[in-house]
Amino acid sequence: MTRHTDEDNGSYEPGRIKRSQRSERPVRSRPVNAAPQGRRVRSAPAAVESPAQAARRRKQSGRFADPRKRRMRRRRITSIVLAALLLLVVGGGVAAYAFIRSTGDAIRPPQTQIDQIAKVMDKPKAPGQPFYMVIMGEDTRPGEIQARSDTLMVAHVDPLTKKIAMMSIPRDSRVTIPGRGLDKINSAAQIGGPVLTIKTVKLLTGLPITHYVVVDFNGFKSIVDAMGGVVLDVPFRINDAQAANHIRSAQVIEKGVQRLDGAHALTFVRARHQFPSQDIQRIANQQYFLKEMVKQAKTQATNPFKTFAIVNAFARAVKTDMTVQDLAGLAVDFKGMAESDMQTVTMPGPDKTINGISYIIPDLTAMKEIVRKMEAGLPIDPKASTTAASTAAATTVAPATVQVAVRNGAGVSGLSKGAADLLLKAGFKIPETGNMSQFVYPKTIVVYKTDANKAKAVAVAQALGQGDLVVSRGMYSFVTDVLVVVGKDWDAKKAPGAAASTRRP
């Protein structure tokens, strides 16, 4: 008879052992004092535990019994999660980056490449000091030997003010590539990888680059899937077979609010062929998608299983010269960073066709102004300058002339009524309240159809003290002047009159 014990193959399978066989397990598997009286038990020599073995066993079990060690372990886990979330923010133009201690080596490229890149980068700043880094998104597709450089950004990271400003460089920008001459900047990656790309960016911008990160687009797909998808308000219908790598199931994305899985997210950030501005619109899509991705990933930090799935996906997707210690330090520096302190902008420049090839000619003067604002911590998006004008226009709008529909987009009972009550007190007309068809709105939005109603939308947003302005573009159905969709971020205390009302007796 064959004896099945826990020593046969390292595992014990009760289902494979008959009741009569269970008594044949080694004696050392039950306490000595459990033997029946009057029966002599012979213990195998291997079952005897030496004093050294007993001490080692007690020490190992003490790791889990000692409350101080448990707290230290929780702190290590917390720092890893914080670093993962921070790196998601730092990599906002293409994706984000993360690591865990067990996969720390996975984020480091071969040492030979690190040594080569160190020769072209500037000396790293002291911990906690502002620095510039290059972020590259590589898109390797089946049948291609060399990865494309489809995303390129320069980021100013300032731990002192907890601000991150990123400038996207269009792939068709006509620049001087060292050893090559004038060419499109994405050629640098195809010719010389990260080393030549960093040299080219430094020559173009004149900035001191001290760190770099490379994110693989296929790894980006895995990150989105690990998150369970990303909810996005897609502004237009996308049908791009090339962006989907000819995968029919991921080729089409309908407009409107929906949850994109990794395959459709990849199509969204790759798509460019249907847009008149091609790469410029694609950059805008990437910046929009990844800002939303950051917000939603940060809300998942309370779920340890999902968080570590995301972190592991990051670790497989990223390569960087920064060490685990560097990243952990950044995580501490940026803890509590506000979403508004992450800004993105695209390097300006006109289109020009030269010898039949379409280029973007960098506007160096405008680029220098963006860099100046980066370092000063000022808004870098030129659209931000229109805010003051919009606010001034809003002051001329009489609330009684504005009709507003208010709908609940969060699924929390009473939100639409609370927002409607605030607007009624401010004098606005509320002919409609109700629910959206899906409760998937993370943020409150104020929707208007044309520029003629923009000032009214601004006035509504001011009265609420919150809400992003959104142009409908046919994606929202409403007959009023303005539509308010109350999102999960709704906070009645943000309304201008809320603070005053709490002070009344």
C-alpha positions as semicolon CSV with decimal commas, in nm:
position;residue;x (nm);y (nm);z (nm)
1;M;0,000;0,000;0,000
2;T;0,129;0,345;-0,095
3;R;0,139;0,593;0,190
4;H;0,036;0,948;0,102
5;T;0,190;1,191;0,343
6;D;0,277;1,558;0,345
7;E;0,634;1,456;0,263
8;D;0,547;1,287;-0,070
9;N;0,535;1,604;-0,281
10;G;0,526;1,896;-0,042
11;S;0,145;1,904;-0,015
12;Y;-0,123;1,710;0,171
13;E;-0,443;1,614;-0,010
14;P;-0,702;1,467;0,229
15;G;-0,929;1,372;-0,060
16;R;-0,674;1,120;-0,185
17;I;-0,635;0,931;0,146
18;K;-0,874;0,672;0,284
19;R;-0,985;0,696;0,645
20;S;-0,773;0,390;0,734
21;Q;-0,465;0,553;0,582
22;R;-0,480;0,875;0,783
23;S;-0,337;0,701;1,092
24;E;-0,029;0,620;0,887
25;R;0,086;0,985;0,867
26;P;0,419;1,050;1,041
27;V;0,395;1,061;1,419
28;R;0,553;1,407;1,424
29;S;0,241;1,553;1,269
30;R;0,051;1,533;1,602
31;P;0,149;1,636;1,954
32;V;0,336;1,376;2,157
33;N;0,096;1,405;2,448
34;A;-0,191;1,311;2,216
35;A;-0,083;0,942;2,205
36;P;-0,324;0,700;2,384
37;Q;-0,210;0,582;2,727
38;G;-0,062;0,234;2,735
39;R;0,052;0,261;2,375
40;R;0,416;0,312;2,304
41;V;0,498;0,564;2,031
42;R;0,830;0,565;1,852
43;S;0,923;0,906;1,721
44;A;1,141;0,928;1,413
45;P;1,473;1,102;1,473
46;A;1,384;1,368;1,216
47;A;1,083;1,469;1,422
48;V;1,292;1,575;1,720
49;E;1,321;1,953;1,738
50;S;1,658;2,079;1,850
51;P;1,685;2,383;2,081
52;A;1,820;2,588;1,789
53;Q;1,525;2,488;1,569
54;A;1,279;2,574;1,846
55;A;1,437;2,916;1,893
56;R;1,424;2,982;1,520
57;R;1,059;2,876;1,504
58;R;0,965;3,107;1,792
59;K;1,154;3,394;1,631
60;Q;0,976;3,347;1,297
61;S;0,633;3,327;1,456
62;G;0,719;3,635;1,661
63;R;0,744;3,837;1,341
64;F;0,368;3,812;1,310
65;A;0,289;3,823;1,681
66;D;0,497;4,132;1,764
67;P;0,269;4,439;1,723
68;R;0,569;4,665;1,659
69;K;0,681;4,455;1,366
70;R;0,329;4,444;1,229
71;R;0,317;4,824;1,239
72;M;0,653;4,848;1,063
73;R;0,529;4,615;0,791
74;R;0,213;4,825;0,747
75;R;0,427;5,138;0,714
76;R;0,633;4,972;0,441
77;I;0,317;4,876;0,255
78;T;0,178;5,228;0,294
79;S;0,496;5,384;0,153
80;I;0,482;5,151;-0,146
81;V;0,120;5,245;-0,218
82;L;0,196;5,617;-0,182
83;A;0,489;5,586;-0,420
84;A;0,272;5,405;-0,673
85;L;0,008;5,675;-0,663
86;L;0,263;5,954;-0,685
87;L;0,431;5,797;-0,984
88;L;0,096;5,769;-1,152
89;V;0,076;6,147;-1,122
90;V;0,435;6,205;-1,234
91;G;0,373;6,000;-1,546
92;G;0,043;6,168;-1,623
93;G;0,125;6,227;-1,994
94;V;0,149;5,864;-2,086
95;A;0,059;5,665;-1,797
96;A;0,209;5,643;-1,458
97;Y;0,466;5,445;-1,295
98;A;0,496;5,235;-0,985
99;F;0,692;4,970;-0,807
100;I;0,690;4,734;-0,515
101;R;0,989;4,613;-0,318
102;S;0,974;4,262;-0,462
103;T;0,982;4,397;-0,818
104;G;1,209;4,695;-0,763
105;D;1,464;4,556;-1,008
106;A;1,196;4,530;-1,278
107;I;1,182;4,908;-1,320
108;R;1,558;4,940;-1,379
109;P;1,694;4,904;-1,734
110;P;2,021;4,715;-1,792
111;Q;2,313;4,877;-1,613
112;T;2,491;4,940;-1,944
113;Q;2,199;5,157;-2,059
114;I;2,188;5,341;-1,727
115;D;2,560;5,418;-1,762
116;Q;2,512;5,546;-2,117
117;I;2,219;5,769;-2,021
118;A;2,403;5,902;-1,714
119;K;2,666;6,045;-1,949
120;V;2,411;6,264;-2,131
121;M;2,199;6,366;-1,832
122;D;2,283;6,638;-1,582
123;K;2,390;6,564;-1,227
124;P;2,085;6,477;-1,010
125;K;1,963;6,744;-0,769
126;A;1,963;6,695;-0,393
127;P;1,657;6,511;-0,258
128;G;1,356;6,741;-0,226
129;Q;1,478;6,992;-0,487
130;P;1,292;7,070;-0,814
131;F;1,414;6,885;-1,123
132;Y;1,336;6,817;-1,488
133;M;1,270;6,473;-1,630
134;V;1,196;6,330;-1,975
135;I;0,896;6,098;-2,009
136;M;0,881;5,871;-2,313
137;G;0,598;5,647;-2,425
138;E;0,710;5,360;-2,646
139;D;0,458;5,187;-2,870
140;T;0,586;4,850;-2,989
141;R;0,346;4,671;-3,221
142;P;0,358;4,322;-3,374
143;G;0,608;4,300;-3,660
144;E;0,807;4,607;-3,552
145;I;1,165;4,570;-3,432
146;Q;1,219;4,921;-3,294
147;A;0,961;5,081;-3,067
148;R;0,798;5,404;-3,177
149;S;0,834;5,715;-2,962
150;D;0,468;5,815;-2,978
151;T;0,465;6,024;-2,660
152;L;0,735;6,261;-2,540
153;M;0,713;6,504;-2,252
154;V;0,933;6,725;-2,038
155;A;0,816;6,748;-1,677
156;H;0,914;6,998;-1,411
157;V;0,875;6,823;-1,075
158;D;0,879;7,052;-0,771
159;P;0,858;6,870;-0,436
160;L;0,882;7,203;-0,249
161;T;0,549;7,331;-0,383
162;K;0,398;6,989;-0,468
163;K;0,350;7,098;-0,830
164;I;0,411;6,903;-1,151
165;A;0,402;7,076;-1,491
166;M;0,436;6,875;-1,812
167;M;0,496;6,997;-2,167
168;S;0,417;6,751;-2,447
169;I;0,642;6,766;-2,753
170;P;0,458;6,662;-3,072
171;R;0,620;6,365;-3,248
172;D;0,635;6,560;-3,580
173;S;0,832;6,850;-3,431
174;R;1,120;6,945;-3,665
175;V;1,431;6,958;-3,449
176;T;1,804;6,906;-3,472
177;I;1,898;6,550;-3,375
178;P;2,265;6,520;-3,275
179;G;2,456;6,330;-3,544
180;R;2,152;6,326;-3,771
181;G;2,056;6,684;-3,846
182;L;1,703;6,821;-3,892
183;D;1,435;6,556;-3,862
184;K;1,115;6,470;-3,675
185;I;1,185;6,430;-3,305
186;N;1,034;6,081;-3,290
187;S;1,320;5,964;-3,515
188;A;1,558;6,009;-3,220
189;A;1,406;5,712;-3,036
190;Q;1,408;5,494;-3,346
191;I;1,774;5,573;-3,414
192;G;1,927;5,589;-3,068
193;G;1,664;5,501;-2,808
194;P;1,638;5,693;-2,479
195;V;2,001;5,815;-2,496
196;L;1,956;6,005;-2,823
197;T;1,607;6,121;-2,725
198;I;1,737;6,284;-2,407
199;K;2,024;6,451;-2,596
200;T;1,774;6,586;-2,850
201;V;1,536;6,721;-2,586
202;K;1,821;6,894;-2,404
203;L;1,937;7,054;-2,728
204;L;1,584;7,172;-2,810
205;T;1,487;7,308;-2,468
206;G;1,821;7,393;-2,307
207;L;1,690;7,239;-1,984
208;P;1,893;7,034;-1,733
209;I;1,748;6,681;-1,751
210;T;1,833;6,473;-1,445
211;H;1,591;6,177;-1,472
212;Y;1,398;5,984;-1,732
213;V;1,111;5,736;-1,751
214;V;1,004;5,508;-2,035
215;V;0,654;5,356;-2,036
216;D;0,551;5,078;-2,272
217;F;0,204;5,128;-2,422
218;N;0,118;4,759;-2,387
219;G;0,202;4,789;-2,019
220;F;-0,030;5,090;-2,006
221;K;-0,311;4,862;-2,128
222;S;-0,239;4,625;-1,837
223;I;-0,252;4,913;-1,589
224;V;-0,599;5,016;-1,707
225;D;-0,723;4,657;-1,684
226;A;-0,577;4,624;-1,333
227;M;-0,782;4,931;-1,235
228;G;-1,097;4,768;-1,368
229;G;-1,115;5,027;-1,647
230;V;-1,134;5,407;-1,649
231;V;-1,459;5,603;-1,669
232;L;-1,432;5,868;-1,940
233;D;-1,665;6,117;-2,104
234;V;-1,554;6,052;-2,463
235;P;-1,608;6,376;-2,657
236;F;-1,649;6,217;-3,003
237;R;-1,694;5,881;-3,174
238;I;-1,365;5,713;-3,259
239;N;-1,323;5,456;-3,535
240;D;-0,952;5,389;-3,591
241;A;-0,838;5,043;-3,700
242;Q;-0,470;5,137;-3,684
243;A;-0,498;5,272;-3,330
244;A;-0,665;4,944;-3,229
245;N;-0,387;4,751;-3,406
246;H;-0,661;4,605;-3,632
247;I;-0,836;4,437;-3,338
248;R;-1,200;4,479;-3,442
249;S;-1,342;4,455;-3,091
250;A;-1,139;4,761;-2,982
251;Q;-1,163;4,966;-3,301
252;V;-1,475;5,173;-3,224
253;I;-1,541;5,390;-2,919
254;E;-1,878;5,562;-2,901
255;K;-1,903;5,914;-2,764
256;G;-2,040;5,977;-2,416
257;V;-1,968;5,861;-2,062
258;Q;-1,846;5,499;-2,043
259;R;-1,591;5,273;-1,879
260;L;-1,298;5,197;-2,111
261;D;-1,105;4,874;-2,066
262;G;-0,735;4,850;-2,149
263;A;-0,782;4,770;-2,518
264;H;-1,023;5,060;-2,579
265;A;-0,812;5,295;-2,365
266;L;-0,515;5,214;-2,587
267;T;-0,723;5,296;-2,895
268;F;-0,828;5,626;-2,738
269;V;-0,473;5,743;-2,661
270;R;-0,337;5,620;-2,997
271;A;-0,611;5,753;-3,228
272;R;-0,514;6,036;-3,460
273;H;-0,599;5,952;-3,822
274;Q;-0,957;6,082;-3,810
275;F;-0,861;6,420;-3,663
276;P;-0,762;6,715;-3,884
277;S;-0,487;6,811;-3,638
278;Q;-0,375;6,445;-3,604
279;D;-0,100;6,434;-3,337
280;I;-0,210;6,755;-3,163
281;Q;-0,554;6,609;-3,092
282;R;-0,399;6,279;-2,988
283;I;-0,183;6,459;-2,732
284;A;-0,494;6,634;-2,599
285;N;-0,668;6,296;-2,571
286;Q;-0,372;6,149;-2,383
287;Q;-0,357;6,438;-2,139
288;Y;-0,732;6,422;-2,076
289;F;-0,738;6,044;-2,033
290;L;-0,445;6,023;-1,797
291;K;-0,566;6,305;-1,572
292;E;-0,889;6,110;-1,527
293;M;-0,687;5,792;-1,476
294;V;-0,489;5,957;-1,198
295;K;-0,802;6,075;-1,016
296;Q;-0,968;5,735;-1,032
297;A;-0,654;5,541;-0,935
298;K;-0,616;5,756;-0,623
299;T;-0,967;5,663;-0,511
300;Q;-0,874;5,293;-0,525
301;A;-0,602;5,323;-0,260
302;T;-0,842;5,194;0,004
303;N;-0,864;4,858;-0,173
304;P;-0,530;4,683;-0,106
305;F;-0,592;4,399;-0,352
306;K;-0,668;4,632;-0,641
307;T;-0,390;4,872;-0,543
308;F;-0,123;4,603;-0,551
309;A;-0,256;4,472;-0,882
310;I;-0,212;4,823;-1,022
311;V;0,133;4,859;-0,868
312;N;0,249;4,531;-1,019
313;A;0,119;4,636;-1,361
314;F;0,315;4,963;-1,326
315;A;0,632;4,777;-1,237
316;R;0,609;4,570;-1,554
317;A;0,535;4,872;-1,774
318;V;0,805;5,118;-1,669
319;K;1,180;5,163;-1,697
320;T;1,357;5,445;-1,513
321;D;1,698;5,546;-1,382
322;M;1,542;5,631;-1,042
323;T;1,588;5,387;-0,760
324;V;1,326;5,253;-0,522
325;Q;1,464;5,492;-0,258
326;D;1,427;5,788;-0,498
327;L;1,067;5,700;-0,571
328;A;0,980;5,643;-0,206
329;G;1,122;5,987;-0,124
330;L;0,908;6,148;-0,394
331;A;0,604;5,970;-0,256
332;V;0,659;6,133;0,082
333;D;0,725;6,475;-0,074
334;F;0,406;6,471;-0,282
335;K;0,170;6,327;-0,023
336;G;-0,147;6,540;-0,023
337;M;-0,083;6,693;-0,365
338;A;-0,391;6,869;-0,507
339;E;-0,523;6,760;-0,847
340;S;-0,506;7,120;-0,971
341;D;-0,130;7,121;-0,911
342;M;-0,072;6,883;-1,201
343;Q;-0,073;7,079;-1,528
344;T;-0,021;6,982;-1,889
345;V;0,039;7,182;-2,205
346;T;0,150;7,110;-2,562
347;M;0,459;7,282;-2,701
348;P;0,326;7,544;-2,945
349;G;0,423;7,570;-3,308
350;P;0,268;7,599;-3,657
351;D;0,236;7,325;-3,919
352;K;0,461;7,343;-4,223
353;T;0,519;7,116;-4,523
354;I;0,884;7,089;-4,630
355;N;0,978;6,877;-4,935
356;G;0,641;6,708;-4,917
357;I;0,677;6,615;-4,549
358;S;0,450;6,763;-4,281
359;Y;0,627;6,905;-3,972
360;I;0,550;7,112;-3,666
361;I;0,792;7,400;-3,626
362;P;0,854;7,462;-3,253
363;D;0,781;7,817;-3,136
364;L;1,092;7,860;-2,923
365;T;0,984;8,196;-2,780
366;A;0,652;8,057;-2,659
367;M;0,828;7,745;-2,529
368;K;1,063;7,958;-2,318
369;E;0,764;8,139;-2,169
370;I;0,608;7,804;-2,075
371;V;0,934;7,700;-1,908
372;R;0,944;8,030;-1,717
373;K;0,593;7,965;-1,585
374;M;0,685;7,607;-1,496
375;E;0,969;7,721;-1,275
376;A;0,763;8,000;-1,121
377;G;0,474;7,766;-1,039
378;L;0,232;7,964;-1,259
379;P;-0,045;7,820;-1,481
380;I;0,113;7,695;-1,804
381;D;-0,205;7,640;-2,007
382;P;-0,284;7,950;-2,219
383;K;-0,656;7,871;-2,181
384;A;-0,627;7,955;-1,812
385;S;-0,593;8,322;-1,903
386;T;-0,953;8,320;-2,031
387;T;-1,091;8,238;-1,688
388;A;-1,089;8,599;-1,571
389;A;-1,279;8,710;-1,883
390;S;-1,536;8,434;-1,834
391;T;-1,580;8,534;-1,470
392;A;-1,633;8,897;-1,564
393;A;-1,894;8,796;-1,820
394;A;-2,073;8,587;-1,560
395;T;-2,128;8,887;-1,338
396;T;-2,351;9,043;-1,608
397;V;-2,587;8,741;-1,617
398;A;-2,913;8,774;-1,421
399;P;-2,991;8,436;-1,257
400;A;-3,365;8,482;-1,320
401;T;-3,296;8,467;-1,695
402;V;-3,122;8,127;-1,676
403;Q;-3,304;7,794;-1,689
404;V;-3,111;7,499;-1,545
405;A;-3,175;7,124;-1,554
406;V;-3,019;6,939;-1,259
407;R;-2,954;6,565;-1,276
408;N;-2,797;6,317;-1,039
409;G;-2,493;6,149;-1,197
410;A;-2,354;5,991;-0,880
411;G;-2,639;5,770;-0,764
412;V;-2,640;5,918;-0,413
413;S;-2,991;6,000;-0,297
414;G;-3,071;6,370;-0,260
415;L;-2,778;6,517;-0,453
416;S;-2,976;6,667;-0,740
417;K;-3,229;6,818;-0,500
418;G;-2,950;6,972;-0,291
419;A;-2,792;7,133;-0,596
420;A;-3,130;7,250;-0,727
421;D;-3,214;7,410;-0,392
422;L;-2,887;7,604;-0,395
423;L;-2,957;7,736;-0,745
424;L;-3,317;7,826;-0,658
425;K;-3,195;8,031;-0,361
426;A;-2,953;8,208;-0,596
427;G;-3,244;8,303;-0,823
428;F;-3,204;8,053;-1,111
429;K;-3,504;7,882;-1,274
430;I;-3,508;7,501;-1,228
431;P;-3,772;7,347;-1,458
432;E;-3,625;6,995;-1,438
433;T;-3,454;6,764;-1,187
434;G;-3,389;6,393;-1,220
435;N;-3,124;6,125;-1,280
436;M;-2,871;6,054;-1,552
437;S;-2,902;5,719;-1,730
438;Q;-2,577;5,604;-1,568
439;F;-2,434;5,687;-1,225
440;V;-2,072;5,701;-1,343
441;Y;-1,982;6,069;-1,304
442;P;-1,682;6,118;-1,072
443;K;-1,699;6,499;-1,103
444;T;-1,976;6,757;-1,116
445;I;-2,007;6,920;-1,458
446;V;-2,191;7,225;-1,590
447;V;-2,289;7,168;-1,953
448;Y;-2,378;7,430;-2,216
449;K;-2,444;7,397;-2,589
450;T;-2,299;7,706;-2,756
451;D;-2,082;8,006;-2,676
452;A;-2,403;8,208;-2,643
453;N;-2,478;8,019;-2,322
454;K;-2,124;7,997;-2,186
455;A;-2,162;8,302;-1,961
456;K;-2,478;8,147;-1,815
457;A;-2,290;7,824;-1,745
458;V;-2,013;8,018;-1,573
459;A;-2,272;8,196;-1,357
460;V;-2,421;7,858;-1,256
461;A;-2,077;7,715;-1,171
462;Q;-2,005;8,024;-0,961
463;A;-2,332;7,984;-0,771
464;L;-2,252;7,620;-0,697
465;G;-1,889;7,688;-0,610
466;Q;-1,787;7,382;-0,814
467;G;-1,834;7,206;-1,146
468;D;-1,620;7,182;-1,461
469;L;-1,751;7,363;-1,769
470;V;-1,826;7,121;-2,055
471;V;-1,944;7,194;-2,410
472;S;-2,222;6,950;-2,499
473;R;-2,123;6,880;-2,862
474;G;-2,446;6,683;-2,892
475;M;-2,350;6,436;-2,617
476;Y;-2,608;6,560;-2,366
477;S;-2,981;6,600;-2,425
478;F;-3,147;6,896;-2,249
479;V;-3,375;7,184;-2,348
480;T;-3,270;7,434;-2,080
481;D;-2,990;7,689;-2,107
482;V;-2,760;7,486;-1,883
483;L;-2,742;7,128;-1,755
484;V;-2,584;7,044;-1,418
485;V;-2,476;6,681;-1,367
486;V;-2,399;6,627;-1,000
487;G;-2,097;6,398;-0,960
488;K;-1,953;6,197;-0,676
489;D;-1,732;6,490;-0,572
490;W;-2,036;6,705;-0,484
491;D;-1,993;6,909;-0,168
492;A;-2,272;7,147;-0,070
493;K;-2,032;7,333;0,160
494;K;-1,844;7,469;-0,144
495;A;-2,139;7,690;-0,244
496;P;-2,055;8,060;-0,184
497;G;-2,354;8,106;0,048
498;A;-2,293;7,791;0,247
499;A;-2,026;7,936;0,479
500;A;-2,236;8,245;0,550
501;S;-2,546;8,042;0,628
502;T;-2,360;7,836;0,886
503;R;-2,272;8,154;1,076
504;R;-2,632;8,269;1,110
505;P;-2,791;8,214;1,457
